[in-house]
Amino acid sequence: GLSYTWIFNNQTLHLQDDSRRFVSQETGNLYIAKVEPSDVGNYTCLVTNPKAELSVQGPPTPLTLRSDGVMGEYEPKIEVRFPETTYAAKGSSVQLECFALGK
């Protein structure tokens, strides 16, 4: 499989202990909860295929804060993308992703 890494202002994001930001290893999407001024900058996704020993970096995506004070409106929803069946060996770890979106 592919692995996804996000780069923020030319530095790799280390999200292991970050409760506000999460990278889906299923889709590669970066999720940020409760954006703060320190989150403003350029985000770039790096996709790596270890078997092919190949990495591809996408274009930077700028994140800016709105100056008009208007927040985006999202209807509350829960995104679940579980496969019909998930197999795991006894004692192994399994990651299932579920996201709650909305205001």
N, C-alpha and C positions, 0 to 999 in steps of 0.2 A: 503494500500500500503506500500511498502518498503521505507525506507529513507536511504540516502547515506551520509556518512561523511568521509572525508579524514584526515588522521593523518600524520603530517610532522615531522620527527625526534622525535617521541613520544609525540607530542603536537598537539591538535586538530587545524586544519586550520579554521580560522574565515574569511569567504570570503564575508561578507555582503557588505563591502565598497571597495572591491578589483576589480579594472577594468581589471586586467590582468588574473585572475584565476576564473574559473567557474566550478561548479559541476552540471552535468545534473541529475535532479531528475527522469528523464525518464530512462536513461541508467546507471547512476552511474559513468559515465566517468568524469575524471578531465581534463579540458582543460587549458593550460597555453599559453598565447600569449607573445612572445618576452622573452624567457627564460633569466634570469639574474643569475650571480654567487650565489646570495642569495637563488636561487631555488634548488641548489644542495643539495641532501640528500636522505633520505629514505621516500617513500610515502606508506601508508597502507590504504586500504579501509575498512571501517566498515559499514556493512549492518545491518539495524535494522528492525525487523517486530514488530511494536507496539502491534498488536492484539495477537500475539503469545508470546509477552514479551521475544523476543529472539534476540540477536545480534551475528553476526559472523564477525570475523576479518580475512582478507586475509593476505597473506604473504607480507612482505615489498618489494617494487619495488624501486631500486636505480635509481636516476637521476644524471647523470654526464655530464660535458661539454666536448665536443670533443677538444682535444689538437691540432689537425691538422688544425683547422680553416675552415674545410669543413662544409658547411651547408647542411642539408638534402634537397632534392628537392621534392616538392609536386606540382602536377599540380593543378592549380586553380580550385576549385569546391565549390559549395554550397550544404551543406547537409541539407535537409529539411525532417523532419519526422512528418508531421502533420497528425492527423487522418482525415478520410474523413469528419467526422462531430464532432464538439466540442460543447457540451452543457454546458451552464452556467446559473445560476440564476441571475436575475437582481440585480446589485449592488455587485456581487461577483467578484473575481479576477481570471483570466485565464492566464496561462503561456504557451507560444508557443516557442519552441526552434528552432533556425536556426543558422547554423554555416558556416562561410566562411573560407575555408582552402586554403592554397597556398602561393606562394611567388611572 
